[in-house]
Amino acid sequence: MYTVTLWEFAALAAASILVGFSKTAVSGANTVSLAIFAAVLPARESTGVLLPLLIVGDVLAVGTYRRHAHWGTLLRLFPAVAVGVVVGTVFMLWAGDAEVRTSIGAILLLMAGVTVWRRRAAARAAAPEVPAADGAGARLKAGSYGVLGGFTTMVANAGGPVMSLYLLSAGFRKLGFLGTSAWFFLIVNVAKVPFSVSLGLIDGRSLLLDLLLALFVLPGAYIGKACVDRINQRLFERLVIAATVLGGLQLLLR
């Protein structure tokens, strides 16, 4: 197993709680978890440790919001996401720990900017529960967001803000947003497992650590489900953005 101190394990446990919380309450908040994992563990290997925990959170989110998914949107996204995952895998083949750490830091800062943009989009007037009918513009937007989301999720498990921005810009409201996002990340993260195994990011050592940390994802998901209707979204997202920026700068300056 990875050698970590008691305080480092406590930090990973807190990050795992946030993984569960983000999956059932505030999508994209696990960018903070990403920064913590990359700071405590080797940056490249941290993505392999985090992936199974994200899948546990995805299963819990699907169990909660499975009836609210919009499958037309998902089917439109998946081909472009597959391209992004392949590009991300090629990048991970030659990237060392320093390159991955720098990339994760840069992606976190990019995602912070994306999240600010997402919050402005969310301030628009109420939109339909699902997006409008398909068209050339919708396919182009799905393709561009899908490739970027696939790349960021493969390299840094950081596709949440990209997909959140896409779903909000497409007109999703809370339940449709959470249901579509839950199914999207469950399918994509499970599909990433063979790639991560082939890159050596998931092995017996990482799975042993995951067995311990998965216990902390469960209460996080429960807290998120209990808080989703009462959470002060604006304040929480401001805190998430600030923590993400600090985490990204820490990785870039490390």
Disulfide bonds with the S-S distance in Angstrom:
none
